[in-house]
Amino acid sequence: MPQEWAGESGRDRAVERYVQELLVRRPGSRPELPATLLLGPRGSGKTTVLRHLADWARRAPVARLDLAALGQEGRKPIDVLAALVFQLNAKKKDFARLRFPAFGLLTIAVAARGEAADRDAAVRQMEAALVGPPSSRSEVINHLATYAATVLGAPTAVTAALPLLPEWQRHWARLRVRWQLARIRSRSRGAGSVDGFLIDLNQRYGDREAAERQRAEAVLFDAFLDDLQRAYGSRGGDKRRTTQCLVLLDNVDSPLGNDFLKALLDARRKAQAPDSLLVLATAGSYPAALEGFAFGGPRRPGALPGRWPAEEEKFVPERIVKGLVVGQLRDLARHEVEQQAKEVLRSAGRRVPAPTADNGVQWLGWVVHELTRGHPAGTAQLLAALLECSAETGWEARLRKVLQPSSELVDALLERLLPIDASSELAQALARAAAAVNLAQAQAGRALWDESGARVQEEFNDFCTDVLRTMHLDSGEEESDGRTETPHPLLRLLLLRRLAAVPEPDGVPAGAAGSAEGASGVRGRRSVHAALRDRAAAAGDEATAAYHALAGGGLAAAAAYLDDAFDRLTPEEWCTELCRLRRAPLAETGEALEQPLWERYERLVDHLGDGAVDQRLRTITRLLAAMWISPEPPDDPRTDRIGDPYRDPLGDPVAELYGEIQARFHTLAVHADSVPWTSALLRKTKQYGKEPWL
C-alpha cells in the first residue's frame, strides 16, 4: 500500500498550523469559530489530512466522521450527530470530560419511547426549554432525567447513552434522580453498545415521519450546542478547558453530508452565541447546502473560492459569510515531492543502482513532480510503484516501465482520478478528449463524438464544468479574461497512455500521422490527432494543425509551419509557437522509449536525408525534434506563458539533448542577421544551459 505521507508536506503542516491557532483556547475568550470547508478533487489528500489531524489532536476533544460512508449505511443526521457527541464525550487524560445532559436525556427519551406522540412531546418540551428561562430548562431536565431513571432501570440499548450525562455530584438534576442514575450507571457499566443505541435512535422515525424527524434533529442540534456553551461557559469549565472541540467531517458534499452540514450551520446561526466547535469539513465538490442564500448563494460560474497558490506557504481560506470560510487544497510543490523522493531513495538502499543524473534526490523529485504536477495520490502511488521494481532496474527504466500504457499503475491511478461514477464510455471519451489542447477544443471536435450518445455527452459536460476536476488556466497574459480548461496534467498523461493502447482503425499507418478521412472510426491516438488536425486546418488554425500533426508523428509538417512562421512573426511570438509545439504529446510511449535516445532522435529527422533541404528548415526541424523529446526547461515568462500545464519528461529524462538544442538555437541566431532575432534566440540558448532539476 502506498505511503500516505500524512502531515509531512508543507501543505499539510500549513493546514495543521491553521487548525492549531484556532484550537488552542485562552480562559475568558469566546471567539467565533468559523466552519472551514476544504475543497479538493479525488486523490488530493482530503481524507489523509483529516486522519492526520485526528491523530495530532487526539489529546483534545476530537470527532472524525466520514459522512459518505455513514450515508451508505442508511444513517440520518440525527444519529450522525449522536455519533459525533459520543466521540466528543470520550475520556481524555489531559482534558475534563465533556458531558451533554440536555442532548443525552433527549436522545434517551426519543430512543426509548415507542409512540410517536410521546417522542414528539419530549422534543417539544426541550425545544421550549432551550429558548425559555433557566427555570424552564431545569424543569424539563428534571422531568427527562426522572423518565431516564425509570426506563434505564431495565437492561436496554439506551444505557449506552449514560456516559453523556454528568456525574451525580453535579447539580444538574434533583438529588434523588441523580443518585438513581448513578446506581444504574454502576450496575450497567459496559452494557449497551453505542452502535446499538444509534440503530435504535435511527429506527424511531420511519419514512412517514419526516417532519417529526426534522423537528427532533433541529432540537437535538440546539441541545448539543447549548450543552457545549454551558460546559465552556461555567467558571470552572472556562478555566479547565484549554482547547476547543475539533470536529472533522469528510465528504460533506454527499447527500447525508449536505443535510448534516446545513443542520449544523443552521443551528449555529440560530444560537446567535459563540460555541466551542472548530469544524473542518472536506468535499470533492462545492456542497449544495452552501449554495443557499444564507451561505452566500450559488457560486460564481467557472470558479470556486479559496484558491491556494502553489507558491503560498500559509493556508488562508476565503470568508464566504459569517461563520463559513472556504479553502482549496493545493497540489504538492516540487520541494515537497523532493522530500518524498529522498525517503524513497533511502528505502531502496544500496541494492538499487543510484540515479545516473547528478544529485539523484533532486532529479527524482523533479521528474516525479513533472509527471504528477504534485498530485498527492499520484505522487504517492508512483513512488510506491518505483520501489516495487526489481533491484537491478535503473530509475529511468523504472519510470518508463510503471507508466507503460497497459501498466497496473496507469489503471489504478485512472480509477483514482476519474469521477467515482464515471461510465466506461465516459472514460473512453475522456481518453480521446485528452488529445486536444484543452477541453473546449475537445467539445468542438465533432469527430471525437460521432460514436458517443447523448448520455456520454452530458457526463462529459458535467466533467468540464466541475472546477475541481479540471484546471482553469489563463490562456495568455495575466490580465486576459480568456480562460481555458484542461484535465489535471497527471490525468491527461494517464488518459493519453490509455489512448496509446487503443488499436488504430484501418487506414491509419502506425508510423505516420495518418488521416481521419476514410477511417473506419476515430479510436487510436494517431487517428484522434489526425481528426483534430484536419478540423484545425479546415478552420484555418495553422498553429493547432501543426500541434496535432506533430503529436501524430508528423514532424515535417510541424517544422514547415515554424519555418514559414519565422518570416511573419516577431522573435517572441515565434518562440512562443515553438514552446506550444514542444509540449505536444510524444508519439512514442512504452517500449519504444527503451531504444537509445540518439537513435530515436536521428530516426525522427531521418527524412531530411542528404537532399537539398533548406538550411534553416533543416535546423528548425532538428531543433523541434530535440525540444519535443526533451523535458521542459525553466519557464521563460516572455515566451512560455501559453496556459498548457502538460509535461512528459520520459522521452529524455536526464536532458541529454540539451546540448543539441543549444547548438541548434545558436545556429539559428548566427544566421538570423537581425538584432532582435539574435538576442531572442541566444536567450533561448541560455534557457537550456543547465539541467532542469538543478
C-alpha positions in Angstrom: 0.0 0.0 0.0 1.5 3.4 -0.9 2.7 5.6 1.9 0.4 8.5 2.6 2.9 10.9 3.9 0.2 12.3 6.1 1.2 15.6 7.8 4.7 15.6 6.4 4.3 18.0 3.5 4.5 21.8 3.9 0.9 21.9 2.7 -0.4 19.6 5.4 1.6 21.4 8.1 0.1 24.7 6.9 -3.4 23.3 7.5 -2.2 21.9 10.9 -0.9 25.4 11.9 -4.2 27.0 10.8 -6.1 24.5 13.0 -3.8 24.9 15.9 -4.2 28.6 16.0 -8.0 28.2 16.3 -7.9 25.1 18.5 -5.9 26.5 21.4 -8.2 28.4 23.8 -7.4 31.1 26.4 -9.6 31.3 29.5 -12.2 34.0 29.2 -12.1 34.1 25.4 -15.2 33.4 23.4 -14.0 33.6 19.8 -16.5 33.0 16.9 -15.0 29.9 15.2 -16.0 29.6 11.6 -16.7 26.3 9.9 -13.8 25.7 7.4 -14.5 23.9 4.1 -11.6 22.2 2.4 -12.2 21.6 -1.3 -10.2 19.2 -3.4 -10.6 16.7 -6.2 -10.3 12.9 -5.8 -6.8 11.9 -4.6 -6.0 15.4 -3.3 -5.4 14.1 0.2 -8.5 15.4 2.0 -9.1 12.2 4.0 -5.4 11.9 4.7 -5.3 15.4 6.1 -8.3 14.7 8.4 -6.8 11.4 9.5 -3.6 13.2 10.4 -5.4 16.0 12.3 -7.5 13.5 14.3 -4.3 11.7 15.4 -2.5 15.0 16.0 -5.3 16.4 18.2 -6.1 13.1 19.9 -5.5 14.5 23.4 -8.2 17.1 22.9 -11.9 16.5 22.3 -12.0 15.5 18.7 -14.5 13.7 16.4 -13.9 12.4 12.9 -16.8 11.2 10.7 -17.0 10.0 7.0 -20.4 11.2 6.0 -20.4 9.4 2.7 -19.7 6.1 4.4 -22.4 6.7 7.0 -24.8 7.7 4.3 -24.2 4.3 2.6 -25.2 2.7 5.9 -28.5 4.5 5.8 -27.7 6.8 8.6 -29.5 10.1 9.1 -28.4 13.5 10.6 -30.0 12.5 14.0 -27.7 9.6 14.6 -24.7 11.2 12.9 -24.9 13.9 15.5 -25.2 11.3 18.2 -22.1 9.6 16.9 -20.3 12.9 16.9 -21.4 13.6 20.5 -20.2 10.1 21.7 -16.7 10.8 20.2 -16.5 14.2 21.9 -17.6 12.6 25.1 -14.7 10.2 25.2 -12.3 10.3 28.1 -9.2 12.3 27.7 -6.2 12.1 30.0 -5.5 15.8 30.0 -8.9 17.2 29.4 -12.0 17.4 31.6 -14.6 15.1 30.2 -17.4 16.8 28.2 -21.0 16.0 29.3 -24.2 16.5 27.4 -27.1 16.4 29.8 -29.8 18.1 27.6 -28.7 16.1 24.5 -28.3 12.9 26.3 -31.6 13.0 28.1 -33.5 13.9 25.0 -31.9 11.1 22.9 -32.7 8.6 25.7 -36.3 9.8 25.7 -36.5 9.6 21.9 -34.9 6.2 21.6 -36.8 4.7 24.5 -40.4 5.9 23.7 -42.2 3.7 21.2 -45.1 6.1 20.5 -44.6 8.9 18.0 -46.7 11.2 20.1 -44.6 10.6 23.2 -41.4 11.3 21.3 -42.8 14.5 19.8 -44.0 15.7 23.2 -40.4 15.3 24.6 -38.9 17.1 21.7 -41.4 20.0 22.0 -40.7 20.2 25.8 -36.9 20.5 25.2 -37.5 22.9 22.3 -39.4 25.3 24.6 -37.0 24.9 27.4 -33.9 25.8 25.3 -35.4 29.2 24.5 -37.2 29.8 27.8 -36.0 31.0 31.2 -33.5 28.9 33.2 -36.2 27.6 35.5 -38.0 26.1 32.4 -34.8 24.3 31.3 -34.3 22.9 34.8 -37.9 21.7 35.0 -37.6 19.8 31.7 -34.2 18.4 32.5 -35.6 17.0 35.8 -38.6 15.6 34.0 -36.5 13.8 31.4 -34.0 12.7 34.0 -36.8 11.1 36.0 -38.0 9.4 32.9 -34.5 8.2 32.0 -34.0 6.8 35.6 -37.3 4.9 35.1 -36.6 3.5 31.7 -33.0 2.7 32.3 -33.9 0.5 35.3 -34.2 -2.4 32.9 -31.5 -3.6 30.5 -31.8 -1.7 27.3 -29.7 -0.4 24.4 -30.2 3.2 25.6 -27.9 2.6 28.6 -25.1 3.3 26.2 -26.1 7.0 26.5 -25.5 7.1 30.2 -21.9 8.4 29.8 -23.3 11.5 28.2 -24.8 12.6 31.5 -22.9 14.4 34.2 -21.7 12.7 37.4 -24.2 12.6 40.3 -22.2 15.2 42.3 -23.0 17.9 39.7 -26.2 19.9 40.5 -27.8 19.3 37.1 -30.9 17.4 38.4 -32.7 16.6 41.6 -30.5 14.7 44.1 -32.8 11.6 44.2 -32.8 11.3 40.4 -29.0 11.8 40.2 -28.5 9.0 42.9 -30.8 6.7 41.0 -29.0 7.3 37.7 -25.6 6.8 39.4 -26.7 3.4 40.7 -27.9 2.4 37.2 -24.6 3.5 35.8 -22.6 1.4 38.2 -24.8 -1.7 37.5 -24.8 -1.3 33.8 -21.2 -0.4 33.2 -20.2 -1.9 29.8 -23.8 -2.8 28.9 -25.4 -1.4 25.8 -23.3 -0.6 22.7 -23.1 2.8 21.1 -23.9 1.2 17.7 -27.0 -0.4 19.1 -28.1 2.8 20.6 -27.6 4.7 17.3 -29.6 2.0 15.4 -32.4 2.3 17.9 -32.4 6.1 17.6 -32.4 5.9 13.8 -35.3 3.4 13.7 -37.5 5.6 15.8 -38.5 7.6 12.8 -39.9 6.0 9.7 -40.2 7.4 6.2 -43.7 8.7 7.0 -42.5 10.7 10.0 -40.1 13.0 8.1 -41.5 16.2 9.7 -41.2 14.8 13.2 -37.6 13.6 12.4 -36.6 17.0 11.2 -38.1 18.7 14.3 -36.3 16.3 16.5 -33.0 16.8 14.6 -33.3 20.6 14.9 -33.9 20.4 18.7 -31.1 17.9 19.2 -28.7 20.2 17.4 -29.8 23.0 19.6 -29.5 20.9 22.7 -26.0 19.8 21.7 -24.8 23.4 21.2 -26.5 24.5 24.5 -24.6 21.8 26.4 -21.3 22.9 24.8 -21.9 26.5 25.7 -22.7 25.6 29.3 -19.7 23.3 29.5 -17.3 26.1 28.4 -19.3 29.0 29.9 -19.2 28.0 33.6 -16.5 29.4 35.8 -14.9 26.0 36.3 -15.2 25.0 32.7 -13.7 28.2 31.4 -10.6 27.6 33.5 -10.2 23.9 32.9 -10.9 23.7 29.1 -7.8 24.8 27.2 -8.8 23.7 23.7 -11.9 23.9 21.6 -13.7 20.8 20.2 -12.3 19.7 16.9 -14.9 18.2 14.5 -13.6 16.7 11.3 -16.2 15.9 8.7 -15.2 14.1 5.5 -17.3 14.1 2.3 -19.8 16.8 3.3 -20.8 17.1 -0.4 -22.5 13.6 -0.1 -26.3 13.7 0.4 -26.0 13.0 4.1 -23.2 15.4 4.4 -25.2 18.2 2.8 -28.1 17.6 5.2 -25.8 17.3 8.3 -23.7 20.4 7.4 -26.8 22.5 6.7 -28.4 21.4 10.0 -25.3 22.2 12.0 -24.7 25.6 10.4 -28.4 26.5 10.8 -28.2 25.6 14.5 -25.1 27.7 15.0 -26.7 30.7 13.3 -29.9 30.3 15.3 -28.0 30.1 18.6 -26.5 33.6 18.0 -23.8 32.9 20.5 -20.2 31.6 20.1 -19.7 27.9 20.7 -16.5 25.8 21.1 -16.9 23.8 17.8 -14.0 24.1 15.4 -15.4 22.4 12.3 -13.1 21.4 9.4 -15.1 19.7 6.6 -13.8 18.3 3.3 -15.6 18.0 0.0 -14.8 16.9 -3.6 -17.3 19.4 -4.9 -19.0 22.5 -3.6 -21.8 21.3 -1.3 -25.3 22.1 -2.5 -26.2 23.1 1.1 -23.9 26.1 0.8 -25.4 27.5 -2.3 -28.4 28.7 -0.4 -28.9 32.4 0.2 -27.9 32.2 3.9 -24.5 30.9 2.9 -23.6 33.2 0.1 -25.8 31.9 -2.7 -24.7 30.0 -5.8 -21.0 30.0 -6.5 -19.6 32.0 -9.4 -19.7 30.1 -12.7 -16.3 28.6 -13.6 -14.7 29.5 -10.2 -14.6 28.4 -6.7 -13.5 30.4 -3.6 -10.4 29.9 -1.6 -7.8 29.2 -4.2 -4.4 28.3 -2.6 -1.5 29.4 -4.9 1.3 26.8 -5.1 3.9 29.4 -4.0 1.9 30.4 -0.9 3.1 28.6 2.2 0.3 29.8 4.6 -3.2 28.4 4.4 -5.6 31.3 4.3 -9.2 30.3 3.5 -11.6 32.8 2.0 -14.5 34.2 4.0 -17.9 33.5 2.4 -20.3 34.6 5.0 -20.2 35.0 8.8 -19.3 31.6 10.2 -18.1 30.0 6.9 -14.7 30.1 5.2 -13.5 28.0 2.2 -10.1 27.0 1.1 -8.9 24.7 -1.7 -6.2 22.1 -1.1 -3.3 22.8 -3.5 -1.1 20.1 -5.1 2.3 19.5 -3.6 5.1 21.8 -4.5 8.3 20.4 -6.1 10.3 20.7 -2.9 7.6 18.6 -1.1 7.8 15.9 -3.7 11.5 16.0 -3.5 11.3 15.3 0.2 9.3 12.1 -0.5 11.7 11.2 -3.3 14.6 11.4 -0.7 12.8 8.9 1.5 12.1 6.6 -1.4 15.8 6.5 -2.4 16.7 5.9 1.2 14.2 3.0 1.4 15.6 1.5 -1.8 19.0 1.1 -0.2 22.3 0.2 -1.8 20.8 -2.8 -3.6 19.4 -0.5 -6.2 21.7 1.5 -8.5 21.6 5.2 -7.8 20.1 7.5 -10.5 22.6 8.4 -13.2 21.8 12.1 -13.0 23.8 14.4 -10.8 22.1 14.8 -7.4 19.7 11.9 -7.6 17.3 13.2 -5.0 16.7 16.4 -6.8 16.4 14.6 -10.1 13.9 12.0 -8.9 11.8 14.7 -7.1 11.9 16.8 -10.3 10.9 14.0 -12.7 8.1 12.8 -10.4 6.8 16.3 -10.0 6.9 16.8 -13.8 4.8 13.7 -14.3 2.3 14.2 -11.4 2.5 18.0 -11.0 2.3 17.3 -7.3 -1.0 15.4 -7.3 -0.8 13.8 -3.8 -2.3 10.4 -4.6 -0.5 10.2 -7.9 2.8 11.1 -6.4 2.5 8.6 -3.6 1.4 5.7 -5.9 4.1 6.5 -8.5 6.9 6.5 -5.9 5.5 3.2 -4.4 5.4 1.6 -7.8 9.0 2.6 -8.4 10.1 0.8 -5.3 8.4 -2.4 -6.3 10.5 -2.8 -9.5 13.3 -5.4 -9.5 16.5 -4.3 -7.8 18.7 -4.4 -10.9 16.3 -2.0 -12.8 17.6 1.6 -13.1 15.4 4.5 -12.2 14.8 5.8 -15.7 13.8 2.3 -16.8 11.5 2.0 -13.7 9.7 5.2 -14.7 9.1 4.0 -18.2 8.0 0.6 -17.1 5.4 1.6 -14.5 3.9 4.2 -16.9 3.6 1.9 -19.9 0.1 2.2 -21.5 -1.0 -1.2 -20.2 0.6 -1.0 -16.7 -1.3 -1.6 -13.5 -0.3 1.8 -12.2 -2.0 3.6 -15.1 -5.2 1.7 -14.5 -5.1 2.2 -10.7 -4.4 6.0 -11.0 -7.2 6.4 -13.6 -9.6 4.7 -11.3 -8.5 7.0 -8.5 -8.6 10.3 -10.5 -11.7 9.8 -12.7 -15.1 10.7 -11.3 -16.3 7.9 -9.0 -19.5 7.4 -11.0 -17.8 7.7 -14.4 -19.1 5.2 -17.0 -16.7 3.2 -19.2 -18.0 5.2 -22.2 -17.0 8.5 -20.4 -13.6 7.1 -19.7 -13.1 6.3 -23.4 -14.4 9.7 -24.4 -12.0 11.4 -22.0 -9.1 9.5 -23.4 -9.9 10.8 -26.8 -10.5 14.3 -25.4 -7.1 14.3 -23.7 -5.5 14.6 -27.2 -7.0 18.0 -27.5 -5.1 21.1 -26.3 -8.0 21.9 -23.9 -11.5 20.7 -23.2 -13.1 23.5 -25.3 -11.3 22.1 -28.3 -12.4 18.6 -27.4 -16.0 19.8 -27.1 -15.8 21.3 -30.6 -14.1 18.3 -32.2 -17.2 16.6 -33.5 -15.2 13.7 -35.0 -14.4 12.6 -31.4 -18.1 12.3 -30.6 -19.6 10.6 -33.6 -20.0 7.2 -31.8 -21.0 8.7 -28.4 -24.5 9.0 -27.2 -26.3 11.9 -25.5 -25.7 10.4 -22.1 -21.9 10.4 -22.6 -22.0 14.0 -23.9 -23.9 15.0 -20.7 -21.3 13.2 -18.5 -18.5 15.0 -20.4 -20.2 18.3 -20.0 -20.5 17.8 -16.2 -16.8 16.9 -16.1 -15.8 20.0 -18.0 -17.8 22.3 -15.8 -16.5 20.8 -12.5 -13.8 23.3 -11.5 -12.2 20.8 -9.0 -11.8 18.1 -11.7 -10.3 20.4 -14.3 -7.7 23.1 -14.3 -8.9 26.6 -15.3 -6.0 28.5 -16.7 -5.3 31.9 -18.1 -4.8 31.4 -21.8 -2.5 34.4 -22.2 -1.4 37.4 -20.2 -2.4 37.8 -16.6 -5.0 40.5 -17.4 -6.6 38.4 -20.1 -10.2 37.3 -19.4 -9.9 34.3 -21.7 -9.7 31.0 -19.8 -9.3 27.5 -21.0 -10.0 24.3 -19.2 -7.7 21.3 -19.2 -7.7 18.0 -17.3 -5.2 17.9 -14.5 -1.8 17.2 -16.2 -1.5 13.9 -14.5 -4.9 12.8 -15.6 -4.2 13.9 -19.1 -0.9 11.9 -19.1 -2.7 8.8 -17.9 -5.6 9.2 -20.4 -3.1 9.6 -23.2 -1.4 6.4 -22.1 -4.7 4.6 -22.2 -5.4 6.1 -25.7 -2.0 4.9 -26.9 -3.1 1.3 -26.0 -6.2 1.6 -28.3 -5.6 -0.1 -31.7 -5.8 2.2 -34.7 -8.6 1.9 -37.2 -7.9 0.7 -40.7 -6.3 3.3 -42.9 -4.0 4.9 -40.2 -0.4 3.6 -40.5 1.3 3.0 -37.2 4.3 5.2 -38.1 2.6 8.2 -39.7 0.3 11.0 -38.8 -2.5 9.4 -40.8 -5.7 10.9 -41.9 -9.2 10.9 -40.4 -10.7 10.5 -43.8 -11.8 7.1 -44.8 -11.0 5.7 -41.4 -13.4 3.1 -40.0 -13.7 5.1 -36.8 -11.8 7.6 -34.6 -10.3 5.3 -32.0 -6.5 5.3 -31.5 -4.1 8.1 -30.7 -2.9 8.9 -34.2 -6.4 8.9 -35.7 -7.7 11.2 -32.9 -4.8 13.6 -33.6 -5.5 13.3 -37.3 -9.1 14.3 -36.8 -8.2 17.3 -34.7 -5.5 18.3 -37.2 -8.0 18.2 -40.1 -10.5 20.2 -38.2 -8.0 22.9 -37.3 -6.7 23.0 -40.9 -10.3 23.4 -42.2 -10.8 26.3 -39.7 -7.5 28.0 -40.8 -5.9 27.4 -37.4 -2.4 26.5 -38.7 -0.8 26.5 -35.2 -3.2 23.9 -33.8 -3.0 21.9 -37.0 0.8 21.8 -36.6 0.4 20.8 -32.9 -1.7 17.7 -33.8 0.5 16.9 -36.8 3.5 16.7 -34.5 1.6 14.7 -31.9 0.6 12.2 -34.6 4.2 11.8 -35.7 4.3 14.4 -38.4 7.5 16.3 -37.5 8.0 17.5 -41.1 4.6 19.3 -41.2 5.1 21.0 -37.8 8.7 22.1 -38.7 7.4 23.5 -42.0 4.8 25.6 -40.1 7.6 27.0 -37.9 9.8 27.7 -40.9 7.0 29.7 -42.6 6.2 31.5 -39.3 9.8 32.6 -39.0 9.3 35.2 -41.7 6.0 36.7 -40.4 6.2 36.6 -36.6 8.2 38.5 -34.1 11.0 36.6 -32.3 9.0 36.4 -29.1 5.9 35.2 -30.9 7.9 32.6 -32.8 9.5 31.3 -29.6 6.0 31.1 -28.1 4.8 28.9 -31.0 7.9 26.8 -30.6 7.0 26.3 -26.9 3.5 25.4 -27.8 4.7 22.7 -30.2 7.3 21.3 -27.9 4.6 20.5 -25.4 2.7 18.3 -27.9 2.3 14.7 -26.5 5.1 12.4 -27.6 4.2 10.0 -30.4 6.3 7.2 -28.7 5.4 5.6 -25.4 6.2 2.4 -23.5 8.8 0.0 -25.0 9.6 2.4 -27.9 11.3 4.7 -25.3 13.7 1.9 -24.3 15.6 2.3 -27.5 18.8 4.5 -27.3 18.0 8.2 -27.2 20.2 9.3 -30.1 18.8 6.6 -32.4 15.3 7.8 -31.7 16.3 11.3 -32.4 18.1 10.5 -35.7 15.2 8.4 -36.8 12.8 11.3 -36.3 14.9 13.6 -38.5 15.8 10.8 -41.0 13.5 12.3 -43.7 16.0 15.2 -44.0 18.5 12.9 -45.6 21.3 14.3 -47.7 18.9 16.1 -50.1 18.6 19.7 -51.0 16.6 20.8 -47.8 16.8 24.5 -47.0 19.4 25.0 -44.2 17.0 27.0 -42.0 14.3 24.3 -42.3 16.9 21.6 -41.5 18.0 23.5 -38.4 14.4 24.2 -37.3 13.4 20.5 -37.8 16.3 19.2 -35.7 15.6 21.9 -33.1 11.9 21.0 -32.8 12.7 17.3 -32.7 15.2 17.7 -29.9 12.9 20.0 -27.9 9.9 17.8 -28.4 11.7 14.8 -26.9 13.5 16.7 -24.1 12.0 17.7 -20.8 10.8 21.3 -20.2 13.4 23.8 -19.2 12.6 26.5 -16.6 9.9 28.8 -17.9 10.8 32.0 -19.8 8.0 34.4 -18.8 8.3 36.2 -22.1 7.6 33.2 -24.3 6.3 30.3 -22.2 3.0 31.6 -20.8 0.7 29.6 -23.0 -1.6 28.0 -20.4 -0.5 24.4 -21.0 0.5 22.6 -17.8 1.1 19.2 -19.5 4.6 17.7 -19.1 6.1 14.4 -20.1 9.9 14.2 -19.4 10.2 10.4 -20.2 11.4 11.0 -23.7 14.8 12.2 -22.4 14.6 12.1 -18.6 18.2 13.2 -18.0 18.2 16.0 -20.6 20.9 14.5 -22.8 19.7 16.6 -25.8 20.0 19.9 -24.1 23.4 20.4 -25.8 21.9 19.7 -29.2 19.2 22.2 -28.5 21.7 24.9 -27.6 23.7 24.2 -30.7 20.6 24.5 -33.0 19.5 27.7 -31.3 23.0 29.1 -31.7 23.0 28.2 -35.4 19.7 30.0 -36.0 21.0 33.0 -34.1 24.1 33.2 -36.1 22.2 33.2 -39.4 19.3 35.4 -38.3 21.2 38.6 -39.3 18.8 40.6 -37.1 19.5 42.1 -33.6 16.0 41.2 -32.2 16.2 37.6 -33.5 19.8 37.0 -32.4 19.0 38.4 -28.9 15.9 36.3 -28.5 17.5 33.0 -29.8 20.6 33.4 -27.6 18.3 33.9 -24.6 16.6 30.6 -25.5 20.1 29.0 -25.7 20.7 30.1 -22.1 17.3 28.6 -21.1 18.7 25.2 -21.9 22.1 26.0 -20.2 21.7 23.6 -17.2 19.8 20.6 -16.1 16.1 21.4 -15.2 16.3 19.7 -11.8 19.1 21.9 -10.5 
